[in-house]
C-alpha cells in the first residue's frame, strides 16, 4: 500500500480492508519457502525477485489463494477474451462464452467450480460514492456485486479483488484505473499500463496450454507456438489469440518471425510488432515510433551475444509469458568454483534428449557449469555419450516409431547408430529433435571447451588401454584434461586412466556408506598430484564423511531431484551434488 497523505508504504494481508487515502501498489505471494519459484509479485510495472525476472506469470493472482489452493478463490477467464471493465459506464463484463469458439469463465471456491453464465455483467453502483470498490461473489446466490471498500463483506460472500477508479473532473468518467484481485482484467480493452499511452501500449496473447511463445537467441527468431503439432500421432495445440484494445487476431498456424535487426547487429533492442492491415509480424528498432496500424507484441534485448562472448543476456518483455530458447528467463547460475558445485545429470534432459548435444548446450542456460555423461564405444571404436548398452530406450525410427529389436552400441558403427532418431524426452517422441544424432565424446569435449564447462564422464564399460588412450588423446587435443573428472562404479576401471594421466581427477562412485574400509580404498587412488572424490548415492548415511574430508577426499552425492534434497546436504562435508530437472543448487543454498 501507498498512503497518499503520509507518503509512506506498508503491507497488509490480502483480505484486509484498505484505509482512506491508500492505494494498492502491488500484491505479493511469499510462502516463506526455500522454493523461490513459489514467490510471485503482481504489479502494473516490472518487478524482479532477488534480482531476477520472474519465471512465470499467471492470469490467476497467486496472492488471492490461501496456503491450500483448494480453499482459495480465483477466477479462470474465458479463453478468447479477458474480463473487461467499461470505464465510461462502470460495468464489468466477464466475457464468458462470447462465441462458439470460446470457453466459459469460471469461479473456483473451496474446491468447487461455478460456471459464469455467458455475457455476465456487473454494474459498479458505488462508483459515485467511492473510488475504491470491492468485487464480491456470493456463494449462495452465485452472483457478483460491487460494494464500497470499507463495507463489511456479507457472510455468504468472498472478495475477488479491489477496483480503484480515478474520476475526470468534468466528465465523471474514470481516466485511470487499477484492479488487484483473483484474476486479470482489462479496462476498455486495454491493460492498465496501456491507459492513456496508445503509442507504447502492448498487445497480449492468449497462448496454447502447453507451449509459451518462445524466442530463440541462437537463430534470432520468435515463435508463437500456435497450432503446434507435438507428436507424430498427436493433434495440434490450441490456436494463439492476440488481443489489443478490444480487438483480436487468431493465428491459424504457427508463425515464426525472424529478427533481422539482431542478425545484422543493427540494434540490441527491438520491438516485435503486428500490422493490423497486412496481418504480418516484423521486428523494428525499439526507438522507432509505432505506426497507427501496429500492435507492439514484445520488446526483445538481443545483442547477438554469442558473437560477443557474453552468453545468454537475451531478455524478452511482454504482457504474457515468453521463454528464451524454450527455458524460463532469469536463472540463477551455479558457479563453476563453488562451495557446493551443481552437476547436471545427463545435461538438460528435461528440455532436450538426454546426453545429446542440445541437452549439453542448454545446461548453461539453466545455470550450470558442470555436466555429466556416460561413455561407451561403438563397433568402429568411437566413444559416444549414452547411458545404456543399447539405444532402444532413447531412440526412435525416423518416422517416430519404436525400435522393434535391440540395437547394441558395441555391435554397430557410429554411422549405423545414427540411422535412428535420438529425439526422446521423457519417453515421448519430440519431432523438433527428429534429426538429433548420438553425441560423441569429442562433441562433448568441444562443447565443454566452448562453454567453459567442467565435464564428469562415467566409464560404463571396462575399457582397453587403447580405448582409454583414445579418451585421453581427445581431451588433450582440446586442452581439457584438467577440466574432466572420470567416474566409475568399478574403481579398478580407472587405473589405466591414472597410469596414462596421473593428474586425472577420479570420482569413485559407490552405493556404500562411508566406512573406514572404503576410505582406505579411496586413499589408495591418491598419488600426490591428483584429486580423488568419493561420489556417494544420496541414500547413504553421511556419518563418517568428515574422515574422508580430513583425508583430502572430495565428497559428492547423486542424484537429487528437488531443492529440498539439496538443502538436506548443506550440513555435511559434501562439496558437490548431481541434480536433475529444474533443481537449482545455487537457489537451494542461497534461499535455505
C-alpha positions in Angstrom: 0.0 0.0 0.0 1.0 3.6 -0.5 -0.6 6.3 1.7 -1.1 9.5 -0.3 -1.4 11.5 2.8 1.6 10.3 4.9 3.7 9.4 1.8 4.6 6.0 3.3 4.4 2.4 2.2 3.1 -0.5 4.2 2.0 -4.2 3.7 -1.3 -5.9 4.7 -2.9 -9.3 4.4 -4.7 -9.6 1.0 -8.1 -9.8 2.7 -7.7 -6.7 4.9 -9.7 -3.5 4.1 -7.6 -0.7 2.7 -7.7 2.6 4.6 -8.6 6.1 3.4 -6.0 7.6 1.1 -4.4 4.2 0.5 -3.5 2.9 -3.0 -2.7 -0.7 -3.8 0.8 -0.7 -5.4 1.3 -4.5 -5.8 0.3 -7.9 -4.4 2.8 -10.4 -3.2 2.7 -14.1 -2.6 5.7 -15.2 -0.4 5.2 -18.6 1.1 8.4 -18.5 3.2 9.7 -21.4 1.3 13.1 -22.3 0.1 11.5 -23.0 -3.3 11.9 -19.5 -4.7 9.6 -20.3 -7.6 6.7 -20.2 -5.2 7.2 -16.4 -4.7 5.4 -14.1 -7.1 4.5 -10.4 -7.4 1.6 -9.0 -9.4 2.0 -5.3 -10.3 1.5 -2.8 -13.1 5.2 -2.5 -13.6 8.1 -4.9 -13.9 9.3 -6.4 -10.6 12.3 -8.7 -10.1 12.6 -11.3 -7.3 16.0 -11.5 -5.7 17.4 -9.6 -8.7 16.0 -11.9 -11.3 13.0 -11.7 -13.6 10.0 -13.7 -12.5 10.0 -17.1 -14.4 6.2 -17.2 -14.9 3.1 -15.1 -14.9 -0.5 -16.1 -14.5 -3.9 -14.6 -15.1 -4.7 -16.0 -11.6 -3.2 -13.8 -9.0 -1.4 -16.1 -6.6 -1.8 -13.7 -3.6 -5.5 -14.3 -3.6 -5.0 -18.0 -2.9 -4.7 -19.5 0.6 -1.9 -21.8 1.6 -4.1 -24.6 0.4 -5.3 -23.6 -3.1 -8.3 -25.9 -2.7 -9.8 -23.5 -0.2 -8.8 -20.3 -2.1 -10.9 -18.3 -4.5 -10.0 -17.4 -8.0 -11.5 -16.7 -11.4 -10.4 -18.6 -14.6 -11.1 -16.3 -17.5 -12.5 -17.5 -20.8 -10.0 -18.4 -23.5 -10.8 -15.8 -26.1 -11.1 -12.6 -24.1 -10.2 -11.4 -20.6 -12.9 -9.8 -18.4 -13.2 -6.2 -19.3 -14.3 -3.1 -17.3 -16.1 -0.3 -19.1 -14.7 2.9 -17.6 -17.5 5.0 -19.1 -20.4 3.0 -17.8 -18.6 1.4 -14.9 -19.7 -2.1 -15.9 -17.6 -5.3 -15.6 -18.2 -7.8 -18.4 -16.7 -11.3 -17.7 -16.7 -12.1 -21.4 -17.8 -15.6 -20.7 -18.6 -17.7 -23.7 -18.7 -14.8 -26.1 -18.7 -17.1 -29.2 -19.0 -20.8 -30.1 -15.2 -20.9 -30.3 -14.8 -19.7 -26.7 -14.7 -21.3 -23.4 -16.7 -20.4 -20.2 -15.2 -18.3 -17.4 -15.4 -20.0 -14.0 -15.1 -19.2 -10.3 -13.5 -21.7 -8.1 -14.0 -21.5 -4.3 -13.5 -24.2 -1.6 -12.6 -26.7 -4.3 -16.0 -26.1 -6.1 -16.2 -24.7 -9.6 -19.0 -22.4 -10.8 -19.5 -21.6 -14.5 -20.1 -17.9 -15.1 -23.1 -17.6 -17.4 -22.5 -16.1 -20.9 -22.3 -12.3 -21.1 -22.4 -11.9 -17.3 -22.1 -8.2 -16.5 -21.7 -6.5 -13.1 -22.6 -2.8 -12.6 -20.5 -0.8 -10.2 -23.3 1.1 -8.4 -20.9 2.5 -5.8 -18.7 4.4 -8.3 -20.2 7.8 -7.4 -19.7 7.1 -3.7 -16.1 5.9 -3.6 -13.2 5.5 -6.0 -12.3 2.2 -4.3 -14.8 -0.7 -4.7 -14.6 -4.3 -3.7 -15.8 -7.0 -6.1 -17.5 -9.9 -4.2 -19.0 -13.2 -5.2 -22.0 -14.7 -3.3 -21.5 -18.4 -2.8 -25.2 -18.9 -2.1 -26.8 -16.9 -5.0 -23.8 -17.3 -7.4 -23.9 -13.6 -8.2 -21.4 -10.8 -8.3 -21.6 -7.3 -6.9 -19.5 -4.2 -6.1 -19.6 -2.8 -2.6 -17.7 0.1 -1.0 -14.2 -0.8 0.0 -15.0 -0.2 3.7 -18.2 -2.2 3.8 -18.3 -5.5 5.6 -18.3 -8.5 3.3 -21.6 -10.4 3.6 -21.2 -13.8 5.4 -22.2 -15.7 2.2 -19.7 -13.8 0.0 -16.0 -13.8 -0.7 -13.9 -10.9 -2.0 -12.5 -11.2 -5.5 -10.4 -8.0 -5.6 -10.2 -4.3 -5.2 -11.1 -1.9 -8.0 -9.8 1.7 -8.0 -11.1 4.4 -10.4 -10.0 8.0 -10.5 -12.7 10.2 -12.0 -12.3 13.0 -14.5 -13.4 16.3 -13.1 -15.8 17.3 -15.8 -16.9 14.1 -17.4 -17.4 11.9 -14.3 -15.7 9.1 -16.2 -12.7 7.2 -14.9 -9.5 8.3 -16.6 -7.2 5.9 -14.6 -8.0 2.5 -13.1 -6.3 -0.5 -11.5 -7.5 -3.9 -10.2 -5.8 -6.1 -7.7 -7.6 -9.4 -7.3 -8.1 -13.0 -8.2 -7.8 -12.5 -12.0 -6.6 -10.1 -14.6 -9.0 -7.7 -16.2 -8.7 -5.1 -19.0 -10.1 -1.6 -19.0 -11.8 -0.5 -22.2 -10.0 -3.4 -23.8 -6.6 -2.3 -22.6 -4.3 -3.5 -19.8 -3.7 -1.0 -17.0 -0.3 0.3 -18.3 -1.8 1.0 -21.7 -4.4 3.6 -20.5 -3.6 7.0 -21.9 -0.5 5.8 -23.7 -1.6 4.4 -27.0 1.8 4.8 -28.8 3.7 2.4 -26.5 0.9 0.1 -25.4 1.4 -3.6 -25.9 -0.8 -6.4 -27.1 -1.3 -9.5 -25.1 -1.6 -13.2 -26.1 -3.9 -16.0 -25.0 -1.4 -18.8 -25.6 -1.7 -22.5 -26.0 -1.8 -24.7 -22.8 1.5 -26.5 -23.2 3.8 -24.1 -25.0 4.5 -20.5 -24.3 5.7 -18.2 -27.1 9.5 -18.6 -27.4 12.4 -16.5 -28.6 15.5 -18.3 -29.9 18.5 -16.1 -29.5 20.7 -18.5 -31.5 18.6 -18.2 -34.6 17.1 -14.8 -33.6 13.5 -15.9 -34.2 10.3 -15.5 -32.3 7.9 -18.5 -32.4 4.2 -18.2 -31.3 3.7 -21.9 -30.9 0.2 -21.7 -32.3 -1.3 -25.0 -33.7 2.0 -26.7 -32.9 1.9 -30.4 -33.5 3.6 -32.1 -30.6 3.9 -35.7 -31.5 3.6 -37.7 -34.7 0.2 -39.1 -33.8 -1.0 -36.2 -31.6 -3.3 -33.4 -32.5 -2.5 -29.7 -32.7 -2.2 -27.2 -29.9 -5.0 -24.7 -29.5 -4.8 -21.5 -31.6 -3.0 -18.5 -30.2 -5.1 -15.3 -29.9 -3.6 -11.9 -30.0 -5.7 -9.2 -28.3 -5.4 -5.5 -28.2 -7.8 -2.6 -27.4 -10.8 -4.9 -27.6 -9.8 -6.4 -30.9 -8.3 -9.8 -31.5 -6.4 -11.7 -34.2 -6.3 -15.6 -34.3 -3.1 -17.4 -35.5 -4.5 -20.3 -37.5 -0.9 -21.7 -37.9 2.4 -21.5 -36.1 4.2 -18.3 -37.0 8.0 -17.7 -36.7 9.3 -14.2 -37.1 13.0 -13.6 -38.0 14.7 -10.8 -36.1 17.0 -9.4 -38.9 18.0 -6.5 -36.8 19.7 -8.8 -34.4 21.1 -11.0 -37.2 22.7 -7.9 -38.8 23.6 -6.4 -35.4 21.9 -3.1 -36.2 20.5 -2.6 -32.7 20.5 -4.5 -29.5 16.9 -3.7 -28.5 14.0 -4.5 -30.9 10.2 -4.3 -31.0 8.1 -7.2 -32.3 5.1 -5.6 -34.0 1.9 -6.8 -35.7 0.5 -4.9 -38.6 -3.3 -5.0 -38.4 -3.7 -4.2 -42.1 -1.3 -6.7 -43.6 -1.6 -9.2 -40.8 2.2 -9.5 -40.8 4.7 -9.6 -37.9 8.1 -7.8 -38.0 10.9 -6.5 -35.8 11.6 -2.8 -35.8 14.1 -0.7 -33.8 12.9 0.0 -30.2 13.4 3.7 -30.8 11.3 3.7 -33.9 7.8 5.2 -33.3 5.0 2.7 -33.6 2.7 3.3 -36.6 -1.1 3.8 -36.1 -1.7 0.3 -37.5 0.8 -1.6 -35.5 0.4 -3.5 -32.2 3.6 -3.9 -30.1 3.7 -7.6 -29.2 7.1 -7.8 -27.3 10.3 -5.9 -26.7 13.5 -8.0 -27.1 17.0 -7.3 -26.0 19.1 -9.5 -28.2 22.7 -8.2 -28.7 23.9 -11.1 -30.7 25.6 -12.2 -27.6 27.1 -15.5 -28.9 29.5 -13.4 -31.2 30.3 -11.1 -28.2 31.1 -14.0 -25.9 28.6 -12.7 -23.3 26.3 -15.6 -23.3 22.6 -15.6 -22.6 21.9 -11.9 -22.0 18.7 -12.0 -24.0 15.6 -10.6 -22.3 12.1 -10.5 -23.6 9.5 -8.1 -22.1 5.8 -8.8 -22.9 2.3 -8.8 -21.4 2.4 -12.6 -21.4 5.0 -15.4 -20.5 7.8 -15.8 -23.0 10.5 -18.4 -22.8 14.0 -17.9 -24.3 15.4 -21.0 -26.1 12.5 -23.0 -24.6 13.5 -22.1 -21.0 12.3 -19.7 -18.3 14.1 -16.4 -18.1 16.1 -15.3 -15.1 18.0 -18.4 -13.9 20.4 -18.4 -11.0 23.9 -19.5 -12.0 25.6 -22.4 -10.2 29.2 -21.1 -10.1 31.9 -23.3 -11.6 34.0 -23.0 -8.5 31.5 -23.1 -5.6 31.4 -24.4 -2.1 28.9 -26.9 -3.3 29.1 -27.3 -7.1 26.0 -28.3 -9.1 26.4 -31.1 -11.7 23.6 -31.5 -14.2 22.8 -35.2 -14.7 23.0 -36.2 -18.4 22.6 -32.5 -19.4 19.3 -30.6 -19.6 17.4 -33.9 -20.1 14.1 -32.3 -19.1 14.3 -30.0 -22.0 16.2 -31.9 -24.7 17.1 -35.6 -25.3 19.4 -36.9 -22.6 23.2 -36.7 -23.2 22.6 -35.1 -26.6 24.4 -32.0 -27.9 21.3 -29.8 -27.4 21.0 -31.0 -23.8 24.6 -30.2 -23.1 24.3 -26.8 -24.7 21.1 -25.9 -22.7 22.8 -26.7 -19.4 24.5 -23.3 -19.3 21.2 -21.5 -19.9 19.5 -23.1 -16.8 22.5 -22.1 -14.7 25.1 -25.0 -14.8 28.8 -25.1 -15.5 29.2 -28.8 -14.7 27.6 -31.5 -16.9 27.7 -35.3 -16.6 27.5 -38.1 -19.1 28.3 -41.7 -19.8 30.7 -43.1 -22.4 30.5 -46.3 -24.5 32.5 -47.3 -27.6 30.9 -48.2 -30.9 31.9 -51.1 -33.1 34.3 -48.7 -35.1 35.9 -47.7 -31.8 34.3 -44.2 -31.5 33.4 -43.1 -27.9 29.8 -41.9 -27.7 27.7 -40.4 -24.9 25.0 -42.8 -23.9 23.9 -44.4 -20.6 22.7 -47.9 -21.8 24.4 -50.6 -23.7 21.6 -50.3 -26.3 20.0 -47.3 -27.9 16.4 -48.6 -27.6 15.4 -46.5 -24.5 16.3 -43.2 -26.2 16.0 -43.8 -29.9 13.2 -43.9 -32.5 13.0 -44.8 -36.1 13.0 -41.7 -38.2 9.2 -41.9 -38.6 8.8 -41.7 -34.9 8.0 -45.4 -34.4 9.7 -47.6 -31.7 12.6 -49.9 -32.5 11.5 -53.5 -32.8 14.8 -55.1 -31.9 17.7 -54.4 -29.6 20.4 -52.2 -31.1 23.7 -52.6 -29.1 26.1 -49.8 -29.2 29.2 -52.0 -29.3 27.8 -54.1 -32.2 27.2 -51.2 -34.6 29.2 -48.4 -36.2 28.5 -44.8 -35.5 27.0 -44.4 -39.0 24.7 -47.3 -38.4 23.6 -46.0 -35.0 22.9 -42.6 -36.5 20.3 -44.1 -38.8 18.0 -43.6 -35.8 16.4 -40.5 -34.3 17.6 -39.6 -30.8 14.6 -37.4 -30.1 13.1 -38.8 -26.9 12.2 -36.6 -23.9 10.5 -38.5 -21.0 9.6 -41.5 -23.2 7.9 -39.3 -25.9 9.0 -38.6 -29.5 9.8 -34.9 -29.9 9.7 -34.0 -33.7 11.7 -30.8 -33.2 14.6 -33.1 -32.3 14.0 -35.6 -35.1 17.4 -35.1 -36.6 19.4 -35.4 -33.4 22.3 -37.8 -33.6 24.4 -39.5 -30.9 26.7 -37.1 -29.2 30.3 -38.3 -29.4 32.8 -37.9 -26.6 34.6 -35.4 -28.8 31.4 -33.4 -29.4 31.0 -33.2 -25.6 34.6 -32.1 -25.1 34.3 -29.4 -27.8 31.1 -28.1 -26.1 33.0 -28.2 -22.8 35.7 -26.1 -24.3 33.4 -23.5 -25.9 31.0 -23.2 -22.9 33.7 -23.3 -20.2 32.2 -26.5 -18.7 33.8 -29.0 -16.3 32.9 -32.5 -17.5 32.0 -35.5 -15.4 32.4 -38.6 -17.6 31.4 -42.1 -16.4 33.1 -45.2 -17.9 30.1 -47.5 -18.4 32.3 -50.5 -19.5 35.7 -51.9 -18.8 37.9 -50.4 -21.5 41.1 -51.5 -23.1 44.2 -49.4 -22.5 43.9 -48.3 -26.2 40.3 -47.1 -25.6 41.3 -45.2 -22.5 44.2 -43.6 -24.5 41.7 -42.5 -27.1 39.7 -40.6 -24.5 42.8 -39.0 -23.1 44.0 -38.0 -26.6 40.7 -36.4 -27.4 40.7 -34.5 -24.1 44.3 -33.4 -24.6 43.5 -32.3 -28.2 41.2 -29.5 -26.8 43.2 -28.7 -23.7 40.5 -30.2 -21.5 42.4 -32.8 -19.5 42.2 -30.8 -16.3 38.5 -30.0 -16.9 37.3 -33.6 -16.8 36.5 -35.8 -13.8 36.4 -39.5 -14.6 33.9 -41.7 -12.9 33.3 -45.5 -12.4 31.5 -47.8 -10.0 34.1 -50.4 -10.6 37.0 -48.4 -9.3 39.7 -50.6 -11.0 38.5 -49.5 -14.4 40.1 -46.1 -13.6 43.6 -47.4 -13.0 44.6 -47.5 -16.7 43.5 -43.9 -17.0 45.6 -42.9 -13.9 48.6 -44.7 -15.4 48.3 -42.7 -18.6 47.5 -39.3 -16.9 48.5 -39.4 -13.2 46.9 -36.0 -12.6 43.4 -37.1 -13.6 40.6 -36.3 -11.3 38.9 -39.5 -10.2 35.3 -39.8 -8.9 34.8 -43.2 -7.2 31.1 -44.0 -7.4 29.6 -46.0 -4.7 26.3 -47.0 -3.1 28.0 -48.0 0.2 28.0 -45.9 3.4 31.3 -44.1 4.2 33.3 -46.6 6.3 37.0 -46.9 7.3 37.4 -49.7 4.7 36.0 -47.6 1.9 38.2 -44.7 3.0 41.3 -46.8 2.9 40.4 -48.0 -0.6 39.9 -44.4 -1.9 43.1 -43.2 -0.3 45.0 -45.8 -2.4 44.0 -43.7 -5.5 45.6 -40.6 -4.2 49.1 -40.1 -5.7 50.1 -36.6 -4.5 49.3 -34.9 -7.8 45.6 -35.7 -8.3 42.2 -35.1 -6.8 40.1 -38.1 -5.6 36.4 -37.7 -5.0 34.1 -40.2 -3.2 30.8 -39.9 -5.1 28.0 -41.4 -2.9 24.4 -42.3 -3.5 22.1 -39.8 -1.9 20.6 -42.7 0.1 23.7 -43.3 2.2 24.2 -42.3 5.8 26.5 -39.2 5.9 28.1 -40.3 9.2 31.8 -40.8 8.7 32.1 -38.4 5.7 34.2 -36.0 7.9 37.0 -38.5 7.9 37.0 -38.5 4.1 37.2 -34.7 4.1 40.1 -34.7 6.6 41.9 -37.1 4.3 41.6 -34.6 1.4 39.0 -36.6 -0.5 36.2 -34.7 -2.1 32.6 -35.7 -1.4 29.8 -35.7 -4.0 26.2 -37.2 -3.8 23.9 -38.2 -6.6 21.2 -37.9 -7.9 18.9 -35.2 -6.3 15.5 -34.3 -7.7 14.4 -31.4 -5.5 15.9 -28.2 -3.9 14.8 -29.6 -0.6 17.0 -32.6 -1.2 20.0 -30.4 -1.9 19.4 -28.4 1.3 19.5 -31.7 3.3 23.2 -32.0 2.5 24.2 -28.4 3.5 25.1 -29.5 7.0 27.6 -32.1 5.7 31.1 -32.0 4.2 29.6 -32.7 0.7 31.0 -30.2 -1.8 29.2 -31.4 -5.0 25.7 -32.5 -5.9 24.5 -34.1 -9.0 20.9 -33.0 -9.8 18.3 -33.4 -12.5 15.4 -31.4 -13.9 14.6 -27.9 -12.6 16.6 -28.4 -9.4 19.0 -25.4 -8.9 21.6 -25.9 -6.2 22.6 -22.2 -6.1 19.0 -21.2 -5.4 18.5 -24.0 -2.9 21.6 -23.0 -0.9 21.0 -19.2 -1.0 17.4 -19.4 0.0 17.6 -22.2 2.5 
